[in-house]
Every structure is written in structure tokens, then in C-alpha cells.
Amino acid sequence: MSFPRLAPLDPETLAAYRERLRELVIERALRTEGEFTLASGQRSSFYIDGKQISLSPEGMYLFAELILDRVPPEAEAIGGLTLGADPIVGAVVALSHLRGRPLIGFIVRKEPKAHGTRRSIEGPLPDGARVVIVEDVITTAGSALKAMDRVVEEAGASVVKVIALVDRQEGGRENLAARGIALDAIFTRQDLGVA
């Protein structure tokens, strides 16, 4: 059975999608009232709930298109640490098929499976694959680094890039750069009006 293929999006459309996604992040995901504890353990005066984007139809579609546009040509697979990466990976993998740029999806468990195959990585990730790690929000990049370590150690993969919805600009980019990995964030905190 053949499926219709979608033409690549032009730069003007991608720019419009990015602006609409920025509006959605500010409207639905950004919280600035109160004090929040982040996954890194740090305290913050603002919080970005990426699930408000990755689990909404319009938000996830726009995010998936923007991710797919940023995936380097050499990448064969896309994945990340559960739970944040799960909806992102599913959407990008499905869209990659329609765009004629198929990517394999994988999910990295926080702990190895206690039964069955006892794997840490779910999905048909081939040994030695070139992969992109995805995140909703990057603070220190702890989740991305954990996912990277697992796919390198267990699948012999090479990580070619990390793509995130938002870079909070609190050390994540630098932590990834120290490992030779570039962070491509769709937005920074400044893009969202957070000082």
C-alpha cells in the first residue's frame, strides 16, 4: 500500500508555524506565578509545562514539523528519555513517514525493564545508528545526557544533535557542548519573554 507524501514546508510557512507555537507555549505552557521545583532540583520563578504542547493536537503538530525540519540528513532515528520524549517521538516518526524522510523512533527507559527483555531502550534502534535526542524543556540537560549515555552504551549509537522545545539557558547547552553535542532549541527563555 502506498501513502501520499507531503511536500517539504517552505521557510515562510516554518516561520509562521514557529510563531504560532511560541504563542501556544506562552498561552498554555508558561507559568510565572509562584515558585517551582524543576526536574534538576533547582528552584525557579517560572515553569514551562511542555506536556501542554506535546499532548495537544495543534501544539504537537507544529512542534513535530519544526523538529523534522531541524533533523540533520545523516540522522536515522529520533528518541529520548521517557516520559517527556514519548509523545514527541511518536509524532515526529509518523510525520517523517509522510514527509518521505523516515526516522526510526526509540524511547529510553529511566530504569531497565524488570521483566521480559530487560532492555533500557524500546524501539527498533539498530546498533550504531546516528540519532537525534528530543526534549520538551532543557535546563541542565540531565535527561538528554542520560538518554545519550544509554543509547551510546547499549546500542553503540552516535548522537548527532539534541532538539528541544525550550532552552531555559541554565547550563544545558554548555553541558551538551562539553560532550561535543549541539543543542538546537526552538525557543529560549527570552523568546518567551522570561528574563
C-alpha positions as CSV (number, residue, x, y, z in Angstrom):
1,M,0.0,0.0,0.0
2,S,1.4,3.4,-0.8
3,F,0.8,6.5,1.3
4,P,0.6,10.1,0.0
5,R,3.8,12.0,0.6
6,L,3.7,15.6,1.8
7,A,6.0,18.2,0.2
8,P,8.6,19.9,2.4
9,L,7.5,23.1,4.0
10,D,8.9,26.4,2.8
11,P,10.8,28.7,5.1
12,E,7.9,31.2,5.3
13,T,5.5,28.5,6.5
14,L,8.0,27.2,9.0
15,A,8.5,30.7,10.4
16,A,4.7,31.1,10.7
17,Y,4.5,27.7,12.5
18,R,7.2,28.8,14.9
19,E,5.4,32.0,15.7
20,R,2.2,30.2,16.3
21,L,3.9,27.6,18.5
22,R,5.5,30.4,20.5
23,E,2.0,31.9,21.1
24,L,0.8,28.4,22.3
25,V,3.8,27.9,24.6
26,I,3.2,31.3,26.3
27,E,-0.6,30.8,26.5
28,R,-0.7,27.2,27.6
29,A,2.7,26.0,29.0
30,L,4.4,29.0,30.6
31,R,3.7,29.6,34.3
32,T,5.2,32.6,36.1
33,E,3.2,32.9,39.3
34,G,4.8,31.1,42.2
35,E,7.9,29.1,42.8
36,F,8.6,25.8,41.1
37,T,11.0,22.9,41.6
38,L,12.5,21.7,38.4
39,A,13.5,18.1,37.5
40,S,17.1,19.2,38.1
41,G,16.2,20.0,41.7
42,Q,16.7,23.7,41.1
43,R,14.1,26.3,42.2
44,S,12.7,28.7,39.7
45,S,10.2,31.6,39.4
46,F,8.9,30.2,36.1
47,Y,7.9,26.8,34.8
48,I,7.3,25.5,31.3
49,D,5.0,22.5,31.2
50,G,6.0,21.0,27.8
51,K,3.2,18.4,28.0
52,Q,0.7,21.2,27.5
53,I,2.2,21.4,24.0
54,S,3.2,17.8,23.2
55,L,-0.1,16.4,24.2
56,S,-2.3,19.0,22.3
57,P,-3.1,18.5,18.6
58,E,-2.1,21.8,17.2
59,G,0.9,22.2,19.5
60,M,2.4,18.8,18.8
61,Y,1.8,19.1,15.1
62,L,3.7,22.4,14.9
63,F,6.5,21.1,17.2
64,A,6.8,17.9,15.1
65,E,7.1,19.9,11.9
66,L,9.8,22.2,13.4
67,I,11.7,19.3,14.8
68,L,11.7,17.4,11.5
69,D,13.0,20.5,9.7
70,R,16.0,20.5,12.1
71,V,16.9,16.8,11.9
72,P,20.3,16.5,10.1
73,P,20.2,14.4,6.9
74,E,22.6,11.8,8.4
75,A,20.2,11.0,11.3
76,E,18.5,7.7,11.2
77,A,16.5,7.7,14.4
78,I,14.9,10.0,17.0
79,G,14.2,9.4,20.6
80,G,14.6,10.4,24.2
81,L,14.0,9.7,27.8
82,T,10.5,8.7,28.9
83,L,8.1,10.4,29.7
84,G,8.8,13.7,28.2
85,A,10.0,12.4,24.8
86,D,7.3,9.8,24.3
87,P,4.6,11.9,22.5
88,I,7.3,13.9,20.7
89,V,8.9,10.8,19.2
90,G,5.6,9.3,18.1
91,A,4.5,12.5,16.3
92,V,7.9,13.1,14.6
93,V,8.2,9.4,13.5
94,A,4.7,9.5,12.0
95,L,5.3,12.8,10.2
96,S,8.7,11.6,9.0
97,H,6.9,8.9,7.0
98,L,4.5,11.3,5.4
99,R,7.3,13.7,4.5
100,G,9.3,10.9,2.9
101,R,12.1,11.3,5.5
102,P,11.5,8.2,7.6
103,L,13.1,8.1,11.0
104,I,13.1,5.2,13.5
105,G,11.7,6.0,16.9
106,F,13.0,4.9,20.3
107,I,12.3,5.6,23.9
108,V,14.9,5.3,26.7
109,R,13.6,4.0,30.0
110,K,14.6,5.6,33.2
111,E,15.5,2.2,34.6
112,P,15.9,-1.1,32.6
113,K,12.8,-3.1,32.2
114,A,12.5,-5.6,35.1
115,H,10.9,-8.4,33.1
116,G,10.9,-9.8,29.5
117,T,13.9,-8.4,27.6
118,R,15.2,-6.2,30.4
119,R,16.0,-3.5,27.9
120,S,16.6,0.1,28.6
121,I,15.8,1.2,25.1
122,E,12.4,0.5,23.4
123,G,12.0,0.6,19.7
124,P,13.8,-0.9,16.6
125,L,17.0,1.1,17.1
126,P,19.8,-0.6,15.1
127,D,23.3,-0.9,16.5
128,G,25.5,2.0,15.5
129,A,22.6,4.3,14.4
130,R,23.1,8.1,14.2
131,V,20.4,9.6,16.4
132,V,18.8,12.8,17.5
133,I,17.7,13.2,21.1
134,V,14.5,15.2,21.7
135,E,13.3,17.0,24.8
136,D,10.5,19.4,25.7
137,V,12.4,21.6,28.1
138,I,16.2,21.7,28.7
139,T,17.5,23.2,32.0
140,T,20.8,21.4,32.8
141,A,20.3,18.7,30.1
142,G,20.3,15.9,32.7
143,S,17.6,13.9,30.9
144,A,19.2,14.4,27.5
145,L,22.6,13.3,28.8
146,K,21.0,10.2,30.5
147,A,19.3,9.3,27.2
148,M,22.6,9.9,25.3
149,D,24.6,7.7,27.6
150,R,22.2,4.8,27.3
151,V,21.9,4.8,23.5
152,V,25.7,5.1,23.2
153,E,26.4,2.4,25.8
154,E,23.7,-0.1,24.8
155,A,23.2,0.5,21.1
156,G,26.6,1.9,20.1
157,A,24.7,4.9,18.7
158,S,26.2,8.2,17.9
159,V,24.2,11.3,18.9
160,V,24.3,14.0,16.2
161,K,22.1,16.6,17.9
162,V,19.7,17.4,20.7
163,I,16.5,19.3,19.7
164,A,14.3,20.9,22.4
165,L,11.2,23.0,22.5
166,V,12.7,25.4,25.0
167,D,16.2,26.1,26.3
168,R,15.9,27.6,29.8
169,Q,19.5,28.8,29.4
170,E,20.6,27.4,32.7
171,G,23.6,25.3,31.7
172,G,22.1,22.7,29.4
173,R,23.6,24.0,26.2
174,E,27.1,24.2,27.9
175,N,26.8,20.7,29.4
176,L,25.9,19.2,26.0
177,A,28.7,21.2,24.3
178,A,31.2,19.8,26.8
179,R,30.3,16.4,25.3
180,G,30.5,17.6,21.7
181,I,26.8,17.8,21.1
182,A,24.9,20.8,19.8
183,L,21.6,21.9,21.2
184,D,19.0,23.2,18.7
185,A,16.2,24.8,20.7
186,I,13.2,26.1,19.0
187,F,12.9,28.8,21.7
188,T,14.9,30.3,24.5
189,R,13.5,31.8,27.6
190,Q,14.0,35.2,26.1
191,D,11.8,34.2,23.1
192,L,9.1,33.6,25.6
193,G,9.5,36.9,27.4
194,V,11.1,35.5,30.5
195,A,14.1,37.5,31.8
